[in-house]
Amino acid sequence: MFEHPSRAWIAAAVMAACVLGCAKDSSPANSTEEGRRLRVVVARPAPVEGEQTVELPGTLEPWEDALLYARVTGYLQSVSVDIGSKVKAGDVLATIVVPEMEAQLQSAQAQLDQERAEVELASMVEKRLRDLRKANQEAIPQQDVDNAAAKTRVEKAQSDLARAEVKRLKTLSSFARLRAPFAGRVTQRILHPGALVREGTTPGARPIVEVARTQPLRLVLQIPEPLVPSVAVGSELDVHLDAFPGREFEGTIARISTALDEQTRAMRAEVDFENKEGTFRPGMYGEVYLRVRVPDGLLSIPSRAVRGQGEARYVLVARDGFLHKQALVVASDDGRRAVVAKGLSIDSSVMVAGSPLAREGKPVRTDRGRSEVTCCTERYSSRRCWSCAPFRGASVATTRT
């Protein structure tokens, strides 16, 4: 027995209307919820194992460096060097005129001459009294002889004092000539002839020149705290200086500070960098590639995911439908990958790109099944982020702004 066609058509129409009604009722709520979400890209940390080559920034510094101040106050008469001048230890670099010191030295010398004459006279009187007393004890009392001897000693002390003053002024006069403390090159010429210079310890004093010893140089790098146990004197490394692209320089760590800086939580290490030809300059920057045994538990994430500076660095992690701020301890960061010592697990979903409005507490929904994602303000027909090299293959968490 067959059902009447009209009845079947009516039943199908009623079912379709119910389905459409239900869909219509639910769409505004879904749109509202979706509209509150942000579109972001997340990546999972990768484990770092075994021996790794760590890239760290390095800077060339002078072997020795000194800002030279005047030891006396006066006027700068001449400066015999300029920037780039090569100097030897003891070379005169500048001359200072101190007019009043010349007068003081002349006065002190005259005072010394006077004291010497007083000593000579007192010694003569003492000798005569002693001779007279020896010839006839009744002629002069012993007290007069003793007084004459005491006066001689006083005059000698005054003479010694005057001699010391002359020596002091002569020493100060020698300071009017500024000399190089070691062989090197002048890197700064700060004052010029005619300028008033003040003694280095007085307020407002300015240096005259700066001298640096540039053979050899020190290559200085900062070892992050998590890598400190893996670095020792003798560790080998390669250096690429920005000023010499395509060239590689080999070296070994010559010394380490054995203490960490309280601000950066890093340890200073130095490499002796030969500079016999004078090719390299203090202040040159480069990348140092150091082979280290990586401690267990380190993870690697894209550098772009890391926010903040120093000990205040953090990432945003997608968890339970929201973005959460997660503090980090970063062992190293070469601008491409950041090695994290503490703060993340292998299952963390770290935000690497997304809306500028993304911040802690914002809702987020991970959706690895969508065919289109937004990354770096560009739209790609892919389930993965291919624009953020070298972090291709990052998973995608999407929401709408």
DRENDRENLO-238415 format. One record per residue: x, z, y of N, C-alpha, C, O in turn; residue in one letter. Coordinates in steps of 0.02 Angstrom, whole numbers, plus 50000, padded with zeros to 5 digits. Each point is the difference from the previous one (the first is absolute). Example, Ala and Ser with C-alpha at 12.3 -4.5 7.8 and 13.67 -1.06 7.14 Angstrom:
% residues 2
506605039049716499555000050059500455000050060500525003349999A;499304993150054500425000350059499615003750055500255000850055S;
This chain:
% residues 401
500425000049941499585000050059500445000050061500445004350005M;499464991150044500414999250060499675003350060499395000150007F;501075002950037499765003350061499834994750051500314994750002E;499225006750038499784995250051500554999050051500285005050023H;499904988749996500554998650047499935003650066500515002350027P;498924998250000499915003050066500185007350000500285002650048S;499555000949897500165007149995500765001149997500265004750030R;500104991049934500745000649996500324998850068500495003450018A;499244991850018500284998550067499905005850047500455001650039W;498975001749956499865005750045500465005849984500265003350045I;499864998049891500445005549980500714998950024500335004750023A;499914989149971500684998550023500075000950075500525002450024A;498964995650014500025000750073500035007350020500375001850046A;499235002449919499995007250016500705003149988500235004050040V;500084994249904500675002749985500524997850051500415004050021M;499564989849999500474997550051499915003750066500495001750033A;498884999549985499875003650063500285007049998500285002450050A;499665000949893500275006849994500765000150006500285004250034C;500044990949934500734999750003500234998850071500465003350024V;499224991950011500184998550070499885005950045500405001450046L;499055002249942499855005950041500525005449993500215003150048G;499984998049889500515005249988500664998150032500335004250031C;499864989549963500634997850030499985000650075500495001950031A;498934996450000499935000350073500055007250025500285001350053K;499435003449906500005007050021500705003049997500175004450039D;500254993149913500665003149991500544997050044500515003350011S;499414990650013500534996750037500195003450065500605000250014S;498955002450028500225003350062500465006049988500485001050036P;499375002949912500425005949986500704997849979500505002950021A;499524991949937500664997649979500394997250059500605001050005N;499064995450039500344997250058500275005550045500554999450027S;499065005949982500225005550043500625003449971500485001450036T;499494999949899500585003349968500624995650002500555002450012E;499354991149976500564995450000500304999350070500614999150007E;498965001350044500234999150068500445005750025500354999250050G;499625006449917500405005750021500715000049970500405004350017R;499754991149942500645000049964500514995350032499824995350035R;500825006349952500564996150026500304995849945499975001849941L;500324992750078500344995649952500755001550002500324999250052R;499965003049892500715001749996500304997249936499644998149953V;501025001650045500374997949941500415005949975500345003350040V;499644997949895500385005649972500474997649946499904994749970V;500635009250018500494998549948500185006449964500005005450030A;500144994049906500205005949962500775000750001500354995049997R;499915011150007500735001049998500304997549935499695000249947P;500934997450057500364997849942500565004949985500335002350046A;499794999449891500545004749984500694997050013500104994049990P;500365010250031500694998050011500435003649949500015006149997V;500334990149960500365003049945500724997549997500164994650024E;500275009549945500684998049986500434999350062499855003050052G;500684993049942500454998950057499714994750045499794994649977E;500205006850087499704995550048500494998850058500435004150014Q;499494990150019500384998650061499565002050059499484997050011T;500745007950025499625002550058500294997050063500615000150011V;498964997350031500224997350065499905005250054499455002550010E;501094999050026499985004950053500324997150063500464995949995L;499305006050063500324997550062500675003450012500085005949986P;500394990450041500665002750016500234997750068499814994650022G;500595009550012500244998550067500755001350003500245005049973T;500124990550060500725001050010500115004550060499714998950054L;500715006149937500175004650054500765000350008500364998749952E;499895003050109500725000550009500295005549956499675004949983P;500974994250000500345005349963500085006250043499905005749977W;500274993250086500035005350050499694997350065500054994150014E;499655010350024499684997950062500025005850049499875005749982D;500304992850081500065005350050499794997550069500214994750023A;499365009250009499844999150071500505004150039500055006149991L;500324990750054500555003450035499775002250070499804995950041L;500245010649971499825003050064500635002050038500545000749971Y;499385000150093500555002550041500095007449988499525003649988A;501114998850015500145007149995500065003350068500055006150005R;499944989850048500035002650068499474996350042499794994549982V;500015008750073499534996850046500374996350054500475002750030T;499344991249983500334996050051499684993250006499424999049980G;500954996250048499754993250008500384995349954500615000549992Y;499024995049978500314995349953500404994850039499724996050038L;500935004149953500434995450037500044993249967499974994850033Q;500095005049900500064993749965499795000849927500045005449972S;499724989149999499844999649929500374993949973499874994350021V;500605006849934500444994649978499764996249939500344995549976S;499065006349998499734996749941499274997950014499695002350048V;500074993449909499304997950003499734999649929500375001149952D;498994997350041499714999849932500374994849958500154994550024I;500005007349915500364995649955500755000850003500354997349957G;499915006450092500735000950005500275003849940499705004949978S;500864992849996500335003449945500495005050028500404998350044K;499585007949932500435005350027500365003449944499794999949942V;500775003350076500395004149954499945007350020499835001550057K;500305002949897499975007150015500485001750056500594998249997A;499175005350054500415002050057499994995250058500275001650053G;499434992549940499964995250056499605003050057499495003349989D;500734995450073499635002250059499414995350012500094994050009V;499315008749990499404996050008499725000250071499714995150023L;500395010550012499745000750067500415005250037500325004449970A;499674995150097500365004850043499525003050050499594996550031T;500465010149977499565003750045500415003050056500545002849989I;499204996750072500335002950058499685006750016499395000450008V;501035004949997499765006750018500435002450058500495003549989V;499334994850073500435001650058500155007550007500585001750012P;498935002649979500115007250010500475002849947500335005150011E;499714991749930500445002649949500734999250020500415004349983M;499764990350051500684999150023500205005650047500565002749996E;498994999050050500145005450048500065006749963500435004150016A;499144997049934500045006249962500665000549962500295005449994Q;499944989049980500635000149963500585001550046500465003749982L;499544993350077500535001450049500005007350020500535003150006Q;498874999650006499955007150018500255004549944500355004950012S;499464993549926500225004049944500754999649990500315005049982A;499984989250030500724999249993500375004150054500515003049986Q;499214997050075500305004150053499965007449984500475003850012A;498964998349960499915006949981500515002049946500265005550000Q;499864989949953500495001249948500705000850028500385004449980L;499794991450068500665000550032500085006750035500535003149997D;498944999050037500025006550035500095005749950500395004650012Q;499244995249933500055005449951500705000149968500265005449985E;500044988950005500684999849973500495003350049500465003649979R;499444995150085500445003250050499905007650001500485003750007A;498894998449986499865007249999500335003349939500265005550005E;499734991049938500325002749940500755000550011500315005049981V;499984989950049500725000150013500195005750046500505003449988E;499114997750065500145005450047499925006849967500425004450008L;499034996449954499895006549967500555001549950500215005749994A;500014989349969500545001049952500655002050035500385004149974S;499764992950085500615001550038499995007250025500495003649995M;498934998650032499945006850025500085005049943500345005150007V;499344993449935500065004549942500725000649978500235005549983E;500134989050016500705000149978500445004250047500425003949977K;499474995350089500395003850048499875007549994500475004050002R;498914997849990499835007149994500305003049936500265005650000L;499724990649946500295002449938500765000950007500285005049977R;500044990250055500725000550010500175006050044500485003749986D;499124997350067500125005750044499895006649964500395004750009L;499094995649953499855006149962500555001449948500175005749988R;500094989049984500535000849950500655002550032500375004049971K;499764993750091500615002150035499955007150026500495003750001A;498924998150021499925006750029499285002149990499554997850037N;500335006449915499315002149984499685004050057499395000450003Q;501025002450040499725003850055499794995450058499635002250044E;500604991749955499874995550057499274997550001499724998750053A;499985000749887499324997349998499645003149940500285000749946I;499095001350064499625003049944499824994749947499964994150014P;499945008449925499824995649944499314996850011499864994649975Q;499725008850063499334997450013500034993350036499604995549985Q;500865003750062500074993750036500204994349953499764994450005D;500685007349949500214994949951499414997949956499904994149986V;499715010849992499424998549957499484995850038499704995549972D;500205006250092499524996150041500234992850008499604995449998N;501045003650011500264993350008499924996049935499864994050001A;500245009349941499924996749936499274998049988499864994649975A;499685009850044499294998549992499804994250044499614995649980A;500655004250081499844994550046500264993349972499674994950007K;500915005349962500264993949970499544997449945499864994049995T;499895010749964499554997949946499354997150028499734995149974R;500005008050079499394997550032500104992950027499584995749991V;500995003350042500144993450029500084994749945499804994250009E;500495007849935500064995249945499314998249971499884994249983K;499685010750013499324998649975499634995350048499654995549978A;500445005750087499684995650050500284992949994499644995050008Q;501005004649978500324993449992499734996449939499874994050001S;500045009849944499724996949940499284997550012499814994749975D;499815009250063499314998150016499994993550041499604995649988L;500845004050061500044994050042500224993949959499764994550010A;500705006749943500244994549957499424997549956499944993949989R;499655010649984499434998049958499494996050041499714995249975A;500205006750088499524996350042500254992950013499614995349999E;501045004050012500284993350010499914995849937499834994150003V;500305009049939499914996449937499284997949989499874994449977K;499665010150040499294998349993499814994050043499664995549977R;500565004550086499834994650045500334993449979499714994750008L;500895005849965500334993949975499624997149940499944994049993K;499815010649965499604997749942499374996650023499804994849974T;499875008350076499394996950027500154993250033499604995449996L;500985004250035500194993750031500094994549947499864994250013S;500385007849928500084995149947499324997649975499944994449975S;499545009850032499334998049980499714994750047499494997049984F;500825002050072499774994850045500114993049970499734995150026A;500655004649921500094993749964499645000649933500195004049957R;499284992050035499605000249939500344995749946500134994150012L;500015008949931500374996649947499574999049938499545003949986R;500624990949976499644998649937500195005149947500605001149989A;498925002049978500165005149948500234996949935500325003449959P;499514990250029500204996649939499984992550012499734997750051F;500564998549903500004992750006499314997349984499665002449954A;500124992750084499344997149988499834995050054500444996750029G;498925002749985499754995450052499525003650046499655004649980R;500344993150082499535002850049499324996849988499944993850003V;499565010249984499334997449987499535000750060499504996650004T;500675008050041499605000750061500465001750059500475003849994Q;499384993150064500325002050063499425002250045499604995950021R;500385010549993499405002950032500095000850075499534998650037I;501065003649986500125001150071500524995050026500394997249961L;499605001850104500454995250032500385003450057499795005350023H;500774991750001500395003050053499585001850061499554996350021P;500615009650007499635002550058499475005149982499765003650044G;500054996749893499485004649979500265007249999500585001249984A;498985003450034500165007149995499925002249928499474999249971L;501065003550000499965002449931500065007550000500365003050040V;499275000149915500005007349994500335002149935499994996449950R;500295009550052500315002949940499475000449945499435001850012E;500784996449926499524998849946499525005649985499454998649976G;500725007650037499565005649983499515001850055499585004349991T;500474992450067499565001650056499354996049994500004994549973T;499445008250052499364996349998500064993450039500324999750052P;499374995149921500014993550033500604995849984500074994550027G;500385008049931500604996149983499824993949958499565000349958A;500784994150056499884993849963500664997649970500535000950030R;499454996149911500614997349970500244993950038499614996650034P;501045002049961500294994250034500004993949955499784994650020I;500465006349918500014994549952499855002949930500025006149990V;499844989549964499915001949930500494995949958500064993950009E;500285009549946500504996749956499795001149928499805005549981V;500254989149979499815000549929500564997049957500294994950017A;499845008449928500474997349950499604996049950499555002749967R;500614990950026499594995549959500364997549937499754995449968T;500815007550015500344998349938500245006449965500465003350023Q;499204998449921499424996649971499365002350034500025003850048P;499424993749927499345002250023499675004349946500235000249943L;499255003350077499605003849952499334996449991499644998950049R;500194999449890499334997649984499585006049981500145003349949L;499364998250090499605006149991499324998249972499664995550026V;500135007949922499334999249972499715006849985500365004849989L;498984995550009499645006249987499694999649930499604995549986Q;500585009149970499745000149932499375004349998500045006050015I;499384991149967499395004049996500065005749949500374999449951P;499285005950061500065006049958499914998749926500395002649960E;499104993550018499924999149928500584996449966500105000749940P;500304995450099500564996349971500665003750006500514997749973L;499505008050061500635003650011500355001849934500614999249997V;499035003149951500365001749938500334994149967500465000949959P;499334993050058500284994049968500584997050038500294995149977S;499895007750080500534997250043500585004850003499915006150009V;500704991249984500605004250003500564996050031499964993950007A;500585009650012500594996650026500264995249946500085001949942V;500044991850078500224994949952499464995349979500144994949967G;499225006650050499464995449982500114993250033500144999750059S;499784995049902500134993350025499374997250033499445001749982E;500684993850066499444997150037500214993250028500594998450004L;498914997750016500104993650034499685000450068499495003350009D;500824993450040499775000250069499874992950025500424995649992V;499015003450039499834993850034499895001650074499525003450017H;500924994150025499935001250073499594994350031500104994249984L;499455007850061499584995050032500404995050041499814994250007D;500775007950019500414995650041500394994949958500274995250028A;499755005849906500374995549956499554997949942500115002149943F;499384993850071499544998049947500354996249945500444995950013P;499365005449925500294996549943500645003149974500244997949947G;500035007150087500625003249978499845006949971499565003650024R;500804998249924499905006449967500665003849999500534997249985E;499445009250032500595004350003499925005749950499475003149995F;501054998249967499975005349951500325006450027500444999750044E;499345005949931500275006450022499805005649953499614999049954G;500665006850059499825006049963499895005750049500295000150055T;499305004649926499865005750043500635004450002500245002349948I;500014998950112500625003850009499875007550009500415004149980A;499034997550051499855007150012499255000950011499664995450022R;500105010449961499305001850010499975006850034500465004149993I;499014997250043499965006250038499845006049957500145005750019S;499574993249922499805005349952499445004350027499825005149970T;499894993050087499445003850028499504994950029500204994750023A;499165007049975499474995650023499815001750072500005005950020L;499854989050018499755001050068499305003049996499574997549963D;500315007750076499355003549997499434995750026499435000949980E;500714994450064499484995750029499844994249954499414998649988Q;501104997949987499884993949961499995001249925499794995649963T;500435010350015500065001549929500434994949964499844997949944R;500705000150088500464995149972500725002650007500135004250043A;500324993349915500695002150000500444994350026499934994349978M;500525007350067500454995150029500564998249950500305004449970R;499814989150023500554997649959500394994950040499724996350041A;500945003349947500434995550038500434995849954500215002149947E;499904991750075500424995249965500554997950047499864998150057V;500775002149921500564997650041499984992450002500044996749948D;499915000550112499914992850008500604997250037500085001150060F;500344995249904500614997350030499844994950055499534996049994E;500865004350060499884995550057500674998150032500085000450061N;500404997449897500664998550025500004994250050500414999950047K;499154995349943499974994250045499565001250061499974995850045E;499705009849956499555001550057499374995849999499694999050053G;500114998549888499424995749995499355003850009499534997550030T;500455008549945499385003950000499985004550061500515002050027F;498884999649994499905003950061499575006149986499544999849960R;500625005850073499575005949993499294998350023499894996650049P;499635006049913499304998750016499694994449960499394999250001G;501014996949962499724994849958499565003149946500155005349973M;499314991150012499505002549953500004995649937500144994050004Y;499715009049940499964996149938499615003649946499765005650010G;500184991149933499665002849943500525001949947500464996249986E;499475009849987500455002549949499635000249934499465003049994V;500824993749955499694999749934500395004749954500584998749982Y;499095006749999500325005449962499685000649932499395000749994L;501024999149953499755000849933499955007549983500505003650002R;498904998649982499905007049985499585000749937499624995549982V;500455010149986499585001849943499385003450028500045005550027R;499394991249966499395002550031499735005949960499934999449939V;499915006150093499705005749964499324998249972499674995450025P;500125008149924499344998849970499455001750049500075004550041D;499374991849953499415001650039499944996350066499515001050036G;500964994749981499954996250062499534994149992499974996949947L;499655001650106499534994550000500154995450058500295002150050L;499504991649943500134995050052499334997350025499564998449961S;500375001150106499404997250031500214995250055500575000450023I;498994995249999500164995750057500155004050063499665004950015P;500864993150021500205003750060499455000050052499945004850039S;499674989949963499484999650051499465005349992499625001450046R;500365001649894499495005149989500195006750031499575004250011A;501074996850003500245006450025499885000550075500164995450038V;499565010249983499875001350071500385006350022500215004049959R;499864996750107500355005850027500754999249995500264994849979G;500105010550042500734999950000500285006649975499665005250002Q;500974994549974500345006149980499635003749945499784997149951G;500145009550060499665004149950499254999450006499645002949959E;500104993550091499284999450011499734993549971499464997850020A;500904999049934499764993749972499455001149949499995005149964R;499554990250033499435000749955499714993149984500204995050029Y;499335004849924499634993949983499265001849997499825005949997V;499764988950004499285000949989499854997949929500194994549979L;499485009849984499854998849929499244999549991499635004250026V;500154990649938499294999249984499845004249938500274998949946A;499285006150064499835004549945499295002550010499825002450054R;499784997249893499315002450001499594996650055499565003150030D;500584990649983499614996350048500195001150073499664997550044G;500885006149970500215001450068500764999250006500365000049950F;499874999350112500724999950014500245007150013499695003850037L;500874997949932500295006750007500724999450024500364995549978H;499845008950066500685000250025500445003849951499845005649981K;500714991249998500455003149951500715000250028500304994850013Q;499975011349995500685000850025500504997749947499885000549940A;500714996950085500504997249955500695002950015500135002450055L;500304997449894500715000850009500324993449979500014998349941V;500254997950108500274993449987500755000549989500375002550042V;499864994949901500715000249984500384994550036500555001250026A;499174992849976500324994450034499474994950017499474999749969S;500684996250081499534994950022500414994350029500325000850052D;499674993449915500394994350023499594995050040500234994450014D;499165007650005499574995550038499544995849956499534996950025G;500615003049910499574996449954499665004849951499394999949990R;501035004349979499745005049954500245006950020500585000950019R;498985003949977500175007050015500005003849934499534999749961A;501015004050027500065004149940499765007050018500275003350044V;499214999049920499685006450015500215005249949499964998949940V;500275006850085500225005449955499445004949985499955002649945A;499614998550104499455004849990499394997550038500054996750051K;499365005149922499384998650036499534995349964499405000050016G;500834995949937499574995049968500075000649924500495002649973L;499004994849994500024999249927499954992749983499854995950043S;500285002449895499994993049978499314997050006499944993950003I;499535010249999499314997650003499724999850071499424998150009D;500975003750041499755000050069499854993050023500364995249984S;499115004150055499814993550030500195000450074499635002750041S;500954994549975500285000650067499784994150043500064994249980V;499685007250079499794994850046500624996650030500445003350027M;499584990049968500564996250028499784995350057500434997750038V;498935001049969499764995850054499255001050007499675002449954A;500074995950105499285000650011499835000750073500414998650044G;498995003649969499745000750067500415005050041500205005149972S;499914993550093500355005050042499605006450009500275005050024P;499104994949957499585006050005500095004649940499735005649999L;500644992149951500095004149940500395006250016500554999850028A;499165005849954500335006450009499725005049951499534998549963R;500755007450035499795005149953499255001550007499755000950056E;499904999349887499305001749999499544994050002499395000849989G;500864993250023499584994150002499794998149928500405000649954K;498964997250037499774998149933500314993449978500114995550041P;500035003949895500304993949973499764999149928499905004849964V;500004989050016499784998549932500484994949969500104994650028R;500205007249915500454995549966499594994749964499545001649962T;500634992250050499634994549970500504994649980500184995850040D;500055004549897500494995149977499664993749974500344995449977R;499005004450026499654994249972499784994950051499754994749981G;500355006750085499784995250051500474994150001500595000649985R;499144993650033500394993950000500354998850066500484996150003S;499305007250050500324999250065500195006850027499605004849996E;501004995750031500235006250030500304998550068500204994350013V;499835010750030500324999350064500655003950000500005005949986T;500554990850029500655003250002500394997350059500054993950008C;500225010550034500394997950058499594995350044500284995250028C;499085006149979499534996350043499894992849976499704996050036T;500555002249903499884993349973499555000649939499975005249968E;499664989350017499555000049943500284995349946500184994350014R;499845008349925500274996149945499505000149942499675005149988Y;500274989449976499584999649941500405002349940500254995949962S;499805010650030500405002849946499785007249988499735003350044S;500414999049896499855007049985500595004450017499955006149994R;500624991050027500605003950016500254998150069499854994650026R;500555009950003500284998750066500664996349993500485002949975C;499554990850045500604996049993500364999150066500524996650002W;499235006250051500314998950066500515005250018500414999050044S;499575006849920500425005550021500655000149960500165005149969C;500224989650031500634999749963500465005550026500015001250061A;500375002249897500074998549928499545004149957500175001449942P;499255000650083499565004449962499424996149971499445002450000F;500694991649975499474995849972499725003349937500365003149961R;498994996150032499695002949941499705006750014499805003649954G;500154998450110499705006550016499264999849985499674994950011A;500075010649963499295000449987499625000450065500295001550052S;499074997249945499604999550062499435004949998499615000249952V;500345003950100499415004250011499664997350061500314999550053A;499064998749942499674996650056499425004050026499635003149962T;500284996950103499415002450034499924995950062500424995750014T;499065005350022499864996150059500085004350063499885006149998R;500314990750058500045003650063499315000050032499925002850055T;
